Structures are given as structure tokens and as C-alpha cells.
Amino acid sequence: MKKLVLLTAMILCFFMVQAQPGQDVEMADVMRSSGKIYVVIGTIVIVFAGLAIYLFSIDRRLKKIEKEK
């Protein structure tokens, strides 16, 4: 039942996002034209890479602790 409620909520959110009218995002156009969008994308990539490395290191430590016990 819990999965069904979660799935329904996700589907409704998806349709609500798709139902929004198309708008021009002025900030994105300005950043793209000046080349700053690449700085934003690079920062996001670095943050996600750092999080992934951190999670993998925690996973390795936990596996090592589980093997010891």
C-alpha cells in the first residue's frame, strides 16, 4: 500500500511539472551567453563527484567493519 501511494504521488508530481507552460528563463539565457553556465555546471559536477567519493569511502569502511565482526 505504501508503494502504491508513493508511486501515485510521484506520477502526480510528474504530470504537474509537465503541465506548466513553457517560459523563457532569462537568467539561463544570460548565463549561457556570457559563458558562466559552464561554471555552474562545473560546480555541480564537483559537488556530486565529492558526494559520490564520500559515499563510496563510507561503504568501503562499513564493509571492512562488517567483515571484522
C-alpha positions as CSV (number, residue, x, y, z in Angstrom):
1,M,0.0,0.0,0.0
2,K,2.8,2.3,0.9
3,K,4.5,1.7,-2.5
4,L,1.2,2.5,-4.3
5,V,0.8,5.8,-2.5
6,L,4.4,6.8,-3.2
7,L,4.0,5.8,-6.9
8,T,0.8,7.8,-7.2
9,A,2.4,10.8,-5.6
10,M,5.4,10.6,-8.0
11,I,3.2,10.3,-11.1
12,L,1.1,13.3,-10.0
13,C,4.2,15.4,-9.4
14,F,5.5,14.4,-12.9
15,F,2.2,15.5,-14.5
16,M,2.1,18.7,-12.6
17,V,5.6,19.6,-13.8
18,Q,4.8,18.8,-17.4
19,A,1.6,20.9,-17.2
20,Q,3.5,24.1,-16.6
21,P,3.5,26.4,-19.6
22,G,6.8,26.9,-21.4
23,Q,8.6,30.1,-20.3
24,D,11.8,31.6,-21.3
25,V,14.3,31.6,-18.4
26,E,16.0,34.9,-18.7
27,M,18.7,34.1,-16.2
28,A,19.8,30.9,-18.0
29,D,20.0,32.8,-21.3
30,V,22.2,35.5,-19.8
31,M,24.5,32.9,-18.1
32,R,24.7,30.9,-21.3
33,S,25.6,33.9,-23.4
34,S,28.3,35.1,-21.0
35,G,29.7,31.6,-20.5
36,K,29.0,31.5,-16.8
37,I,26.7,28.5,-17.1
38,Y,29.8,26.3,-17.5
39,V,31.0,27.5,-14.1
40,V,27.7,26.5,-12.6
41,I,27.7,23.1,-14.3
42,G,31.3,22.5,-13.2
43,T,30.5,23.4,-9.6
44,I,27.5,21.0,-9.6
45,V,29.7,18.2,-11.1
46,I,32.4,18.7,-8.5
47,V,29.9,18.7,-5.6
48,F,28.2,15.4,-6.9
49,A,31.6,13.8,-7.5
50,G,32.7,14.7,-4.0
51,L,29.5,13.2,-2.6
52,A,29.9,10.0,-4.6
53,I,33.5,9.6,-3.4
54,Y,32.5,10.2,0.2
55,L,29.7,7.7,0.0
56,F,31.9,5.0,-1.6
57,S,34.5,5.6,1.1
58,I,31.9,5.1,3.8
59,D,30.7,2.0,2.0
60,R,34.2,0.5,2.0
61,R,34.7,1.3,5.7
62,L,31.4,-0.3,6.6
63,K,32.2,-3.4,4.6
64,K,35.6,-3.6,6.4
65,I,33.9,-3.3,9.8
66,E,31.2,-5.9,8.9
67,K,33.9,-8.4,7.8
68,E,35.7,-7.9,11.2
69,K,32.6,-8.8,13.2
